Amino acid sequence: MIMEEENKKLEFYKTILTKVSFDRILFEKEFNKALIGLSYKDSNELIKWKKRFLFDKFQSDLIRKSS
């Protein structure tokens, strides 16, 4: 039960971060709030997610600009 709730929190924060990703400052602010609200394990997972998300976002922005 607790694991399920923690997973819901992690997914909630990922959703919020995706929605605010248009603004780098707001993204970082929400990311830092998420780290405080998550368990150690989920915080590490969110850090990994952030790296993948920003890399993918950067790649897609580059592709759009070069087209």
Secondary structure, 3 states (H helix, E strand, C coil): CHHHHHHHHHHHHHHHHHHCCCCHHHHHHHHHHHHHHCCHHHHHHHHHHHHHHHHHHHHHHHHHHHC
